[in-house]
């Protein structure tokens, strides 16, 4: 089947200045999908979308797709470093919750095994998410020494937890969770805190 090469030009405001872009006539884009395309094709890696405004008012993300005339909106951007820093700060909040949750999981492992297994799997998924945030962000952030080693060290601990769960070595698992694994999460948290401070210093932030 021959694919049509028909394309149309459109204008959209970015930081108050019109940007002209081309999109395929063969594809229907929601407004939010088009914004992701613009961010990837025209802004990345130096800038990212902070928010979208219409008539000077910030649009809630769920309202963005209600906009049909894209020339009526303005995309406000920020340095991509800021976006990554915010994601890492969110990861730090997640790690705080993990530390509390891990203690509960270990204490209730024997009595409520099914529930605690589910909680532990969710915790591991969240921990992997924090790693992915940092790995992706490192492509944009200034080089931070020790990152690869910190990730490898944490992934070794995650692998050990998976291994103990698969082998059903319950007592050894509980001991590992409360000692080495808990310590690994705290060390990862401290590493990310120092990384955020480094990014702030590198970008000239004072607070």
Backbone bond lengths (Angstrom), bond angles and torsions (degrees), N, CA, C in turn:
res aa  C-N    CA-C-N  psi(-1)  N-CA   C-N-CA  omega(-1)  CA-C   N-CA-C  phi
1 X - - - 1.458 - - 1.524 109.01 -
2 X 1.293 115.05 128.49 1.462 119.18 -178.47 1.518 109.54 -76.28
3 X 1.328 115.79 131.34 1.460 121.31 179.62 1.520 109.23 -91.35
4 X 1.312 116.69 129.19 1.458 120.51 179.68 1.522 110.64 -67.53
5 X 1.335 114.67 140.05 1.455 120.45 177.69 1.531 111.68 -99.38
6 X 1.333 117.35 8.68 1.453 120.87 -178.12 1.530 110.44 -62.85
7 X 1.308 115.03 131.05 1.446 120.47 179.41 1.521 108.26 -134.13
8 X 1.299 116.01 154.64 1.457 119.80 178.30 1.528 109.64 -126.35
9 X 1.294 114.40 148.43 1.461 120.05 178.55 1.522 109.43 -94.20
10 X 1.310 115.47 147.41 1.456 120.71 176.48 1.520 108.85 -148.04
11 X 1.322 115.66 158.98 1.455 121.02 178.39 1.515 109.62 -116.89
12 X 1.320 115.12 143.01 1.451 120.53 177.20 1.521 107.96 -146.91
13 X 1.325 115.56 141.43 1.462 119.89 -177.84 1.531 111.05 -80.53
14 X 1.321 115.27 132.14 1.458 121.96 173.39 1.523 107.00 -126.83
15 X 1.320 115.56 116.71 1.473 121.24 -176.49 1.531 111.32 53.01
16 X 1.328 114.88 39.62 1.459 120.51 174.43 1.510 115.65 84.85
17 X 1.336 117.97 -5.21 1.455 120.96 -179.85 1.526 109.67 -116.73
18 X 1.342 115.88 138.65 1.455 119.12 -177.40 1.530 111.75 -71.33
19 X 1.322 114.37 134.08 1.462 122.13 174.69 1.514 107.12 -113.56
20 X 1.322 116.86 128.90 1.466 120.63 178.14 1.519 109.03 -96.57
21 X 1.312 116.82 129.92 1.450 120.70 179.65 1.513 111.03 -137.62
22 X 1.322 115.39 164.11 1.455 121.46 178.23 1.524 109.59 -115.56
23 X 1.324 116.05 137.78 1.462 121.53 175.46 1.518 109.09 -131.14
24 X 1.316 115.80 155.32 1.451 120.69 -179.12 1.517 111.22 -74.69
25 X 1.311 115.79 138.02 1.460 120.43 175.64 1.519 111.62 -74.41
26 X 1.343 116.15 -15.50 1.460 120.17 -176.32 1.524 113.14 -83.01
27 X 1.331 116.31 -9.66 1.462 120.16 -174.88 1.516 109.55 -118.85
28 X 1.354 115.09 133.89 1.462 119.24 174.80 1.523 108.34 -90.78
29 X 1.307 115.26 124.35 1.465 120.22 179.43 1.521 109.77 -109.30
30 X 1.337 116.70 128.95 1.454 118.40 165.35 1.525 106.21 -71.92
31 X 1.305 116.77 162.69 1.470 119.66 -179.79 1.522 111.05 -60.97
32 X 1.333 117.15 -43.27 1.464 120.01 -178.89 1.526 111.09 -65.54
33 X 1.346 117.63 -36.64 1.468 120.68 177.71 1.520 110.49 -66.56
34 X 1.322 116.36 -38.73 1.459 120.31 178.65 1.532 111.16 -66.21
35 X 1.323 116.01 -36.31 1.465 119.97 177.73 1.524 111.03 -64.92
36 X 1.334 116.35 -39.71 1.470 119.95 177.21 1.532 110.47 -64.04
37 X 1.338 115.78 -38.10 1.467 120.24 177.90 1.525 110.81 -64.44
38 X 1.321 116.16 -44.10 1.466 121.13 178.91 1.523 110.21 -62.07
39 X 1.326 115.73 -43.94 1.466 119.64 -179.12 1.522 110.45 -61.51
40 X 1.323 116.47 -43.85 1.472 120.44 -177.53 1.525 111.88 -71.17
41 X 1.332 116.22 -42.96 1.471 119.92 -171.60 1.523 113.44 -85.55
42 X 1.336 116.65 -34.83 1.460 119.15 -171.67 1.535 113.93 -112.42
43 X 1.335 119.18 -21.99 1.459 120.88 -174.90 1.524 113.47 -107.63
44 X 1.334 116.69 -41.87 1.466 121.74 -176.14 1.533 109.75 -64.51
45 X 1.342 119.93 141.73 1.472 126.48 7.48 1.522 114.18 -98.96
46 X 1.337 117.95 0.51 1.461 119.35 -170.63 1.523 113.64 -82.31
47 X 1.335 116.33 -33.27 1.463 118.73 -177.78 1.529 110.26 -133.68
48 X 1.329 115.18 159.13 1.464 120.91 177.21 1.524 108.17 -137.61
49 X 1.322 116.05 163.79 1.465 120.75 -178.53 1.526 109.81 -76.80
50 X 1.320 115.87 125.92 1.465 121.07 177.29 1.528 110.20 -89.54
51 X 1.328 115.81 -49.49 1.464 121.35 175.03 1.519 109.12 -163.81
52 X 1.326 115.31 173.25 1.464 121.86 178.77 1.524 107.50 -120.82
53 X 1.309 116.16 137.41 1.466 119.37 179.09 1.525 110.94 -126.06
54 X 1.318 114.79 153.27 1.466 121.78 176.58 1.521 107.60 -135.50
55 X 1.319 115.44 127.55 1.466 121.20 -176.98 1.530 111.61 54.05
56 X 1.333 115.38 36.05 1.457 120.29 176.48 1.516 115.11 82.82
57 X 1.349 117.45 -2.52 1.469 120.64 -179.32 1.525 110.07 -108.88
58 X 1.328 115.52 137.84 1.461 120.82 -179.42 1.525 109.60 -71.12
59 X 1.335 116.08 130.39 1.466 121.16 178.95 1.517 110.10 -87.57
60 X 1.324 116.22 133.97 1.467 120.11 171.76 1.525 107.50 -66.12
61 X 1.360 117.90 141.27 1.481 120.05 -177.59 1.519 114.59 -50.10
62 X 1.334 118.01 -35.28 1.470 119.46 -178.33 1.524 112.29 -72.67
63 X 1.328 116.48 -15.06 1.463 120.67 -178.94 1.535 112.64 -92.21
64 X 1.327 115.63 -11.51 1.465 119.71 -173.78 1.527 111.72 -60.29
65 X 1.334 117.60 -41.99 1.467 120.16 -176.83 1.527 113.09 -70.96
66 X 1.325 117.07 -9.35 1.460 119.98 176.64 1.527 111.67 -78.26
67 X 1.323 115.52 -15.55 1.469 120.39 179.40 1.525 109.20 -80.10
68 X 1.305 117.00 123.68 1.465 121.36 -179.10 1.536 112.36 -103.87
69 X 1.324 116.12 -33.65 1.463 120.28 178.59 1.531 107.77 -95.95
70 X 1.325 115.94 101.10 1.458 120.25 -174.16 1.522 113.43 -69.08
71 X 1.325 117.23 -17.77 1.462 119.17 178.92 1.523 111.87 -74.05
72 X 1.337 117.42 -5.19 1.465 120.65 179.44 1.529 112.00 -93.64
73 X 1.343 117.70 -3.76 1.463 119.49 -178.58 1.526 110.97 -111.37
74 X 1.314 114.61 161.95 1.461 121.88 176.30 1.526 108.04 -127.79
75 X 1.327 115.89 126.19 1.460 120.91 176.82 1.530 108.38 -88.57
76 X 1.309 115.33 121.33 1.468 119.92 177.29 1.530 108.06 -99.27
77 X 1.322 116.03 125.97 1.462 119.88 -175.46 1.527 111.26 -110.46
78 X 1.305 114.69 170.34 1.461 122.69 175.28 1.522 107.69 -146.10
79 X 1.331 118.02 161.49 1.459 119.09 175.65 1.530 110.70 -56.92
80 X 1.307 117.66 137.32 1.464 121.25 -178.44 1.523 111.92 -58.12
81 X 1.333 116.13 -29.01 1.470 120.23 178.15 1.526 110.36 -58.13
82 X 1.328 117.32 -39.12 1.470 120.65 179.66 1.522 111.16 -62.38
83 X 1.326 115.63 -43.26 1.461 120.75 179.95 1.522 110.93 -61.70
84 X 1.329 116.49 -44.57 1.463 120.37 -179.86 1.520 110.71 -65.13
85 X 1.324 116.09 -41.05 1.471 120.36 179.23 1.532 110.46 -59.57
86 X 1.329 116.48 -41.97 1.463 120.41 178.87 1.530 110.94 -63.46
87 X 1.330 116.45 -38.68 1.467 119.78 178.77 1.525 111.34 -65.46
88 X 1.337 116.44 -39.58 1.461 119.63 178.54 1.529 110.39 -67.73
89 X 1.318 116.62 -37.56 1.473 120.26 176.74 1.524 110.35 -63.98
90 X 1.320 117.16 -36.57 1.461 120.88 174.72 1.528 110.46 -65.97
91 X 1.332 116.65 -38.71 1.466 120.99 176.92 1.521 110.64 -61.82
92 X 1.329 117.45 -36.34 1.465 121.15 178.15 1.526 111.51 -63.37
93 X 1.321 116.53 -40.48 1.471 120.55 176.73 1.525 109.89 -63.42
94 X 1.335 115.60 -41.51 1.464 121.15 178.21 1.524 110.70 -61.66
95 X 1.317 117.46 -40.39 1.465 121.56 -179.73 1.526 111.29 -65.90
96 X 1.323 117.28 -36.63 1.471 120.52 175.98 1.526 110.44 -58.78
97 X 1.342 115.56 -44.66 1.469 120.61 179.44 1.528 110.62 -65.90
98 X 1.326 116.83 -36.14 1.468 120.95 179.03 1.518 111.81 -62.32
99 X 1.315 116.54 -42.08 1.461 121.08 -177.77 1.525 110.40 -61.05
100 X 1.325 115.99 -42.50 1.465 120.82 177.71 1.524 110.21 -66.88
101 X 1.335 116.27 -45.56 1.466 121.65 -178.43 1.525 111.63 -63.46
102 X 1.321 116.96 -37.54 1.462 121.25 -177.63 1.519 111.38 -62.32
103 X 1.307 116.77 -39.69 1.465 120.92 178.34 1.524 110.74 -62.75
104 X 1.336 116.56 -42.05 1.464 121.52 178.39 1.524 110.93 -64.78
105 X 1.335 116.26 -43.59 1.471 120.97 179.74 1.521 111.23 -59.04
106 X 1.322 116.37 -46.54 1.464 120.89 -178.68 1.522 111.61 -64.61
107 X 1.338 116.68 -41.20 1.464 120.88 -177.64 1.521 112.67 -68.40
108 X 1.345 116.41 -29.15 1.471 119.73 -174.26 1.523 112.71 -109.93
109 X 1.339 116.91 11.19 1.465 120.25 -173.55 1.519 113.02 -59.10
110 X 1.305 117.93 -46.88 1.467 121.63 -175.83 1.529 111.37 -70.76
111 X 1.342 116.98 -44.23 1.465 120.92 -175.22 1.532 112.84 -74.51
112 X 1.315 116.97 -35.97 1.469 120.78 -175.33 1.526 109.41 -127.30
113 X 1.305 115.96 59.40 1.458 121.37 -170.28 1.522 113.28 -60.22
114 X 1.336 117.89 -45.10 1.468 120.42 -177.10 1.525 111.50 -62.56
115 X 1.326 114.84 -45.10 1.465 118.85 -178.65 1.526 111.04 -67.95
116 X 1.331 116.47 -43.15 1.463 119.20 -177.70 1.528 111.66 -69.14
117 X 1.323 117.96 -30.99 1.465 120.19 174.69 1.525 110.72 -62.77
118 X 1.337 115.29 -42.05 1.459 120.16 178.22 1.531 110.65 -63.46
119 X 1.330 115.29 -44.18 1.461 120.16 179.14 1.527 111.25 -62.95
120 X 1.325 115.83 -40.36 1.459 119.52 -179.43 1.522 111.37 -67.39
121 X 1.329 116.88 -40.44 1.469 120.08 177.27 1.533 111.09 -62.53
122 X 1.335 115.83 -40.07 1.466 119.92 177.07 1.529 110.64 -64.55
123 X 1.331 115.39 -39.55 1.465 120.02 178.96 1.529 110.87 -63.36
124 X 1.333 116.00 -43.21 1.466 120.07 179.26 1.528 111.32 -63.46
125 X 1.343 116.09 -39.11 1.473 120.05 177.10 1.535 110.63 -62.08
126 X 1.336 115.74 -42.84 1.462 120.16 179.77 1.525 111.16 -65.91
127 X 1.321 115.51 -37.23 1.463 119.84 178.91 1.529 110.61 -66.23
128 X 1.327 115.57 -40.84 1.469 119.94 176.52 1.532 110.42 -63.44
129 X 1.334 115.81 -34.84 1.468 119.78 177.73 1.526 110.50 -62.68
130 X 1.331 117.56 -42.11 1.471 119.58 179.43 1.528 110.43 -62.85
131 X 1.312 116.75 -36.23 1.469 120.42 177.63 1.525 110.02 -65.00
132 X 1.341 115.83 -44.47 1.467 120.63 -178.55 1.532 110.68 -63.58
133 X 1.333 116.56 -40.00 1.471 120.66 177.48 1.524 110.70 -57.59
134 X 1.327 115.34 -46.03 1.463 120.02 -177.39 1.533 111.11 -71.35
135 X 1.331 117.10 -40.55 1.464 120.21 178.90 1.521 111.00 -61.42
136 X 1.324 116.84 -46.87 1.463 120.37 179.25 1.529 111.25 -65.90
137 X 1.328 115.05 -41.77 1.451 119.78 -178.97 1.512 113.65 -66.65
138 X 1.322 116.24 -28.66 1.472 120.02 -177.61 1.531 112.21 -64.93
139 X 1.333 116.31 -18.08 1.466 119.76 177.48 1.528 111.49 -72.59
140 X 1.323 115.59 -18.57 1.459 121.68 -177.69 1.525 111.49 -108.16
141 X 1.333 115.98 -36.57 1.461 121.16 -174.94 1.529 112.22 -72.19
142 X 1.330 116.17 160.04 1.467 118.93 171.09 1.534 109.54 -58.97
143 X 1.318 116.95 150.44 1.466 121.34 -179.40 1.518 109.81 -60.63
144 X 1.330 116.02 127.85 1.470 121.13 -179.86 1.522 108.68 -117.62
145 X 1.303 115.66 117.34 1.458 121.22 -174.31 1.534 111.69 -64.05
146 X 1.331 115.45 136.52 1.459 121.05 175.23 1.517 114.66 93.10
147 X 1.345 117.53 -0.56 1.468 120.53 -175.93 1.522 111.92 -63.48
148 X 1.316 117.24 -49.69 1.468 120.20 -178.32 1.525 111.30 -59.51
149 X 1.321 116.05 -41.20 1.466 120.40 -179.72 1.530 110.84 -66.25
150 X 1.333 117.34 -40.01 1.466 121.11 -179.66 1.524 110.87 -64.97
151 X 1.332 116.39 -41.53 1.461 120.66 178.90 1.524 110.50 -65.58
152 X 1.330 116.39 -45.34 1.471 120.56 -179.31 1.527 110.87 -61.10
153 X 1.317 116.34 -40.53 1.466 120.80 -179.65 1.532 111.07 -63.89
154 X 1.320 116.18 -43.47 1.464 120.09 179.39 1.527 111.27 -67.81
155 X 1.321 117.10 -41.15 1.467 120.33 -179.96 1.528 111.52 -64.34
156 X 1.327 117.56 -32.04 1.468 121.15 174.90 1.523 110.33 -61.25
157 X 1.331 116.81 -41.26 1.469 120.97 -179.81 1.529 110.94 -68.96
158 X 1.327 116.17 -38.98 1.465 119.83 177.50 1.529 110.11 -62.98
159 X 1.323 116.04 -42.99 1.463 121.09 178.08 1.522 110.79 -60.55
160 X 1.330 117.05 -39.31 1.465 121.13 179.83 1.525 111.04 -65.09
161 X 1.326 116.82 -40.34 1.468 120.40 177.24 1.526 110.12 -61.95
162 X 1.327 116.57 -47.22 1.472 120.78 178.05 1.530 110.67 -57.98
163 X 1.310 116.29 -42.11 1.462 121.89 -178.41 1.525 111.36 -63.36
164 X 1.317 117.34 -44.89 1.471 122.03 179.63 1.523 111.24 -67.41
165 X 1.332 116.95 -36.71 1.465 120.41 177.92 1.526 110.61 -66.40
166 X 1.323 116.79 -44.37 1.463 121.10 179.83 1.528 111.11 -62.85
167 X 1.331 116.71 -37.29 1.474 121.27 -178.72 1.521 112.16 -83.06
168 X 1.351 116.87 -5.31 1.467 122.84 -179.17 1.522 111.97 55.63
169 X 1.316 115.50 39.11 1.467 120.73 176.05 1.529 107.21 -91.07
170 X 1.342 113.76 78.28 1.452 121.35 -166.94 1.537 113.57 -61.14
171 X 1.317 116.66 -51.31 1.466 119.68 -175.96 1.527 111.20 -64.97
172 X 1.315 115.72 -40.53 1.458 120.25 178.41 1.529 110.47 -65.08
173 X 1.323 115.06 -36.61 1.459 119.90 178.94 1.527 111.09 -64.55
174 X 1.334 116.86 -48.37 1.464 121.17 179.96 1.524 110.61 -58.55
175 X 1.321 116.19 -43.04 1.460 120.39 179.04 1.531 110.92 -63.67
176 X 1.330 115.43 -41.20 1.471 119.95 -179.82 1.529 110.89 -66.08
177 X 1.340 116.35 -39.85 1.465 120.60 -179.43 1.524 111.47 -62.51
178 X 1.320 116.03 -43.73 1.464 120.23 -175.09 1.524 113.14 -77.73
179 X 1.309 116.38 -19.02 1.463 118.67 -176.42 1.533 111.42 -111.99
180 X 1.296 117.69 -84.42 1.470 120.61 -172.81 1.529 113.22 -64.79
181 X 1.349 116.33 -41.54 1.460 118.36 -176.07 1.523 111.58 -71.22
182 X 1.328 116.11 -41.75 1.462 120.41 176.78 1.530 110.41 -60.58
183 X 1.325 115.98 -42.06 1.465 120.87 178.11 1.529 110.79 -63.06
184 X 1.342 116.84 -39.92 1.469 121.40 -179.30 1.530 111.15 -63.75
185 X 1.326 117.07 -40.27 1.469 120.55 178.92 1.527 110.58 -65.96
186 X 1.334 115.94 -42.02 1.469 119.54 178.87 1.538 111.09 -64.18
187 X 1.319 116.17 -39.97 1.468 119.67 178.72 1.528 111.03 -66.25
188 X 1.331 116.58 -39.18 1.461 121.23 176.97 1.523 110.42 -63.14
189 X 1.317 116.03 -41.42 1.460 121.13 177.97 1.533 110.42 -61.07
190 X 1.319 117.18 -46.84 1.462 120.79 179.77 1.525 111.18 -63.85
191 X 1.324 115.57 -36.64 1.465 119.67 178.21 1.527 110.21 -63.37
192 X 1.331 116.63 -44.27 1.468 120.07 -179.50 1.527 111.31 -67.75
193 X 1.333 117.34 -35.67 1.463 120.30 176.30 1.526 110.76 -60.57
194 X 1.322 115.92 -44.77 1.461 119.58 179.45 1.530 110.67 -68.17
195 X 1.328 116.43 -31.53 1.461 120.91 178.20 1.528 110.66 -66.73
196 X 1.336 116.63 -42.34 1.467 121.04 178.28 1.527 110.02 -62.45
197 X 1.325 116.98 -43.13 1.465 120.40 178.48 1.519 111.08 -62.12
198 X 1.324 115.46 -38.79 1.466 120.42 178.35 1.532 110.45 -63.50
199 X 1.321 116.75 -44.23 1.471 121.15 -179.87 1.525 110.28 -63.75
200 X 1.334 117.20 -41.52 1.466 120.68 178.06 1.521 110.89 -61.09
201 X 1.320 115.85 -42.97 1.468 120.21 -179.96 1.524 110.85 -66.11
202 X 1.334 115.53 -41.90 1.463 120.29 -177.94 1.524 112.14 -66.93
203 X 1.363 115.97 -30.30 1.464 119.89 -178.55 1.525 112.30 -93.19
204 X 1.343 115.92 0.67 1.464 119.78 175.59 1.504 114.71 83.53
205 X 1.351 118.10 15.19 1.461 120.42 177.98 1.519 109.68 -73.79
206 X 1.314 116.23 145.76 1.457 121.05 178.72 1.520 112.32 -113.20
207 X 1.326 115.96 -6.24 1.462 118.57 178.83 1.516 109.22 -155.14
